[in-house]
Amino acid sequence: MKILLVEDDKTIASGLEYSLQQDHFATVHCLDVESAKKVLAEELNQFALCLFDLSLPDGSGYELCRIVKERSDMPVIFLTAIDDEVNVVMGLDMGADDYITKPFRIRELLSRIKSVLRRYHKHTQPKEILEIENVRINTLEGKVYKNGVEIILTALEYRLLLIFANHIGQVLSRNQLLERIWDVAGDFVNDNTLTVYIKRLREKLEDQPQNPTLIKTVRGLGYKVGD
């Protein structure tokens, strides 16, 4: 899972990144509101959770929280040096999921992060049936059907198809696909292997694999599943 950390204190940020990575979280660190906004504009759906310092050099974590909550249902935890009820209530009213006051114990922060993620996972159940044109995915059974006929996929082909099915209409770069496969499968997949698996998916699911309509290549960007 990937976490967006926005913290202007480089010493605190460095320690946080190290601890999060030791706990198997990937991290992206920004020092201010402006750089965080750029990351959110380009990579919002890649993150599982956001950690925002309230006081930043060019603004506030409140502003970033508002942006996140307007665009997604992603958990946000505030890091604050001010243990003030007004600030805490304001953050929670904006949709923040938790806050922690500096200085804090890293174990406590990690516990809060995992607790928030567990709550979100409980309330975000995957759809039982996903459909893309004439392809139907039964996620409970882990089976895929084309025109009512079951299509046998390997485990990695199935995981790749689920990624596409959950991002219909979006362009996913090769790097984004590789990151998601790595996160889910836990196995190393290189660029060449990804090409082979996408080719196999096309052959199994497309009516005309040489002229695909389901999994499209967007020149210079990546892959897109038709709306």
C-alpha positions as CSV (number, residue, x, y, z in Angstrom):
1,M,0.0,0.0,0.0
2,K,1.2,3.5,-0.8
3,I,0.9,6.5,1.6
4,L,1.2,10.2,0.7
5,L,3.1,12.0,3.4
6,V,3.0,15.8,3.4
7,E,5.4,17.1,6.1
8,D,7.7,20.1,5.9
9,D,10.0,19.0,8.7
10,K,12.6,16.9,6.8
11,T,13.8,15.2,10.0
12,I,10.4,14.1,11.0
13,A,9.5,13.1,7.4
14,S,12.7,11.0,7.0
15,G,12.0,9.1,10.2
16,L,8.4,8.5,9.2
17,E,9.3,7.3,5.8
18,Y,11.8,4.9,7.2
19,S,9.3,3.4,9.7
20,L,6.5,3.2,7.2
21,Q,8.7,1.4,4.7
22,Q,9.9,-1.0,7.3
23,D,6.3,-1.8,7.9
24,H,5.9,-2.5,4.2
25,F,4.2,0.7,3.1
26,A,5.4,2.6,0.1
27,T,5.7,6.3,0.5
28,V,5.6,9.5,-1.5
29,H,6.8,12.6,0.5
30,C,5.9,16.3,-0.3
31,L,7.2,19.3,1.6
32,D,4.4,21.7,0.9
33,V,0.9,22.2,-0.4
34,E,1.8,23.1,-3.9
35,S,3.9,19.9,-4.6
36,A,1.2,17.8,-2.8
37,K,-1.5,19.2,-5.1
38,K,0.5,18.2,-8.2
39,V,0.9,14.6,-6.8
40,L,-2.8,14.4,-6.0
41,A,-3.8,15.6,-9.4
42,E,-1.7,12.9,-11.1
43,E,-1.6,10.0,-8.7
44,L,-4.6,10.3,-6.3
45,N,-6.0,6.8,-6.9
46,Q,-2.6,5.2,-6.3
47,F,-2.7,6.0,-2.5
48,A,-4.3,4.0,0.3
49,L,-4.1,6.8,2.8
50,C,-2.8,10.4,3.3
51,L,-0.8,11.8,6.2
52,F,-1.1,15.6,6.2
53,D,0.7,18.0,8.6
54,L,-1.7,20.8,9.5
55,S,0.9,23.6,9.3
56,L,2.7,23.9,6.0
57,P,4.9,26.7,4.6
58,D,2.4,27.6,1.9
59,G,-0.9,26.6,3.4
60,S,-2.6,24.0,5.5
61,G,-3.4,20.3,5.6
62,Y,-7.0,21.3,5.7
63,E,-6.8,22.4,2.1
64,L,-5.3,19.1,1.0
65,C,-7.9,17.2,3.0
66,R,-10.7,19.1,1.2
67,I,-9.2,18.2,-2.2
68,V,-8.9,14.5,-1.3
69,K,-12.4,14.2,0.1
70,E,-14.0,16.0,-2.8
71,R,-12.4,13.5,-5.3
72,S,-12.3,10.2,-3.4
73,D,-13.2,8.2,-0.3
74,M,-9.6,8.0,0.9
75,P,-8.7,8.1,4.6
76,V,-6.8,11.1,5.9
77,I,-4.9,11.4,9.2
78,F,-3.6,14.8,10.4
79,L,-0.3,15.4,12.0
80,T,-0.5,18.4,14.3
81,A,1.7,20.2,16.8
82,I,-1.4,21.9,18.3
83,D,-3.5,19.8,20.6
84,D,-6.4,22.2,20.4
85,E,-10.0,21.1,20.4
86,V,-11.0,23.7,17.8
87,N,-8.4,22.5,15.3
88,V,-9.2,18.9,15.9
89,V,-12.9,19.4,15.5
90,M,-12.4,21.4,12.3
91,G,-10.3,18.6,10.8
92,L,-12.8,15.9,11.7
93,D,-15.7,18.0,10.4
94,M,-13.9,18.2,7.1
95,G,-13.8,14.4,6.8
96,A,-10.4,13.6,8.4
97,D,-10.4,10.1,9.9
98,D,-8.0,10.7,12.7
99,Y,-5.3,13.0,14.0
100,I,-2.2,12.6,16.1
101,T,-0.3,15.2,18.1
102,K,3.4,15.8,17.8
103,P,5.6,14.5,19.3
104,F,4.1,11.0,18.8
105,R,5.3,7.5,19.2
106,I,5.8,5.9,15.8
107,R,4.1,2.6,17.0
108,E,1.0,4.6,17.9
109,L,0.9,6.2,14.5
110,L,1.3,2.9,12.7
111,S,-1.5,1.4,14.9
112,R,-3.8,4.3,14.0
113,I,-3.0,4.0,10.3
114,K,-3.8,0.3,10.3
115,S,-6.9,0.8,12.3
116,V,-8.2,3.4,9.8
117,L,-7.4,1.2,6.9
118,R,-9.2,-1.8,8.5
119,R,-12.3,0.4,8.9
120,Y,-12.2,1.4,5.3
121,H,-11.8,-2.1,4.0
122,K,-14.8,-3.3,6.1
123,H,-17.0,-0.6,4.5
124,T,-15.6,-1.0,1.0
125,Q,-16.6,-4.4,-0.2
126,P,-15.7,-5.4,-3.7
127,K,-18.5,-5.8,-6.2
128,E,-19.5,-9.4,-6.7
129,I,-20.1,-9.1,-10.4
130,L,-18.0,-6.9,-12.8
131,E,-19.0,-6.6,-16.5
132,I,-17.0,-5.2,-19.4
133,E,-18.9,-5.5,-22.7
134,N,-19.4,-9.2,-23.2
135,V,-17.0,-10.2,-20.4
136,R,-18.4,-11.0,-16.9
137,I,-16.2,-11.4,-13.8
138,N,-17.6,-13.2,-10.7
139,T,-15.2,-12.0,-8.0
140,L,-16.7,-14.3,-5.3
141,E,-15.9,-17.4,-7.4
142,G,-12.9,-16.0,-9.1
143,K,-14.3,-16.9,-12.5
144,V,-14.4,-15.1,-15.8
145,Y,-17.0,-15.6,-18.6
146,K,-17.1,-14.4,-22.2
147,N,-20.6,-14.6,-23.8
148,G,-21.6,-16.9,-21.0
149,V,-18.7,-19.3,-21.5
150,E,-16.0,-19.6,-18.8
151,I,-12.6,-18.4,-19.7
152,I,-9.6,-20.0,-17.9
153,L,-7.1,-17.4,-16.7
154,T,-3.9,-17.8,-14.8
155,A,-3.7,-16.1,-11.3
156,L,-1.8,-13.2,-12.7
157,E,-4.0,-12.8,-15.7
158,Y,-7.0,-12.7,-13.4
159,R,-5.4,-10.1,-11.1
160,L,-4.5,-7.9,-14.1
161,L,-8.0,-8.2,-15.5
162,L,-9.4,-7.1,-12.1
163,I,-7.2,-4.0,-12.1
164,F,-8.6,-3.1,-15.5
165,A,-12.1,-3.8,-14.5
166,N,-11.9,-1.5,-11.4
167,H,-10.5,1.3,-13.5
168,I,-12.8,1.3,-16.5
169,G,-12.3,4.4,-18.7
170,Q,-9.0,5.3,-17.0
171,V,-5.6,5.2,-18.7
172,L,-3.2,3.2,-16.7
173,S,0.5,3.5,-17.5
174,R,2.8,0.4,-17.5
175,N,4.4,1.6,-14.3
176,Q,1.0,1.9,-12.6
177,L,0.1,-1.6,-13.7
178,L,3.4,-3.0,-12.5
179,E,3.0,-1.3,-9.1
180,R,-0.5,-2.7,-8.7
181,I,0.5,-6.2,-9.7
182,W,3.4,-6.1,-7.3
183,D,1.2,-4.9,-4.4
184,V,-1.4,-7.5,-5.0
185,A,0.5,-10.6,-6.0
186,G,3.7,-10.0,-4.0
187,D,5.8,-11.3,-6.9
188,F,8.2,-9.5,-9.1
189,V,6.8,-8.8,-12.6
190,N,9.0,-7.0,-15.1
191,D,8.0,-4.9,-18.1
192,N,8.4,-7.7,-20.6
193,T,6.3,-10.1,-18.5
194,L,3.5,-7.5,-18.3
195,T,3.5,-7.3,-22.1
196,V,3.1,-11.0,-22.4
197,Y,0.2,-11.1,-19.9
198,I,-1.7,-8.3,-21.6
199,K,-1.2,-10.1,-25.0
200,R,-2.6,-13.3,-23.4
201,L,-5.6,-11.5,-22.0
202,R,-6.3,-10.0,-25.4
203,E,-6.1,-13.4,-27.0
204,K,-8.5,-14.9,-24.5
205,L,-11.0,-12.1,-24.2
206,E,-11.0,-10.1,-27.5
207,D,-13.0,-11.1,-30.6
208,Q,-10.2,-9.7,-32.7
209,P,-7.0,-9.6,-30.6
210,Q,-5.1,-7.8,-33.4
211,N,-7.6,-5.0,-33.3
212,P,-8.5,-4.9,-29.6
213,T,-11.5,-2.9,-28.4
214,L,-11.5,-4.1,-24.8
215,I,-8.0,-3.4,-23.6
216,K,-6.8,-0.5,-25.7
217,T,-3.3,0.9,-26.0
218,V,-3.2,4.7,-25.7
219,R,-0.1,5.8,-27.6
220,G,2.5,7.3,-25.3
221,L,0.3,6.8,-22.2
222,G,-0.6,3.2,-21.4
223,Y,-3.6,1.0,-21.4
224,K,-7.3,1.8,-21.1
225,V,-10.4,-0.4,-20.8
226,G,-13.3,0.9,-22.9
227,D,-16.2,2.7,-21.1
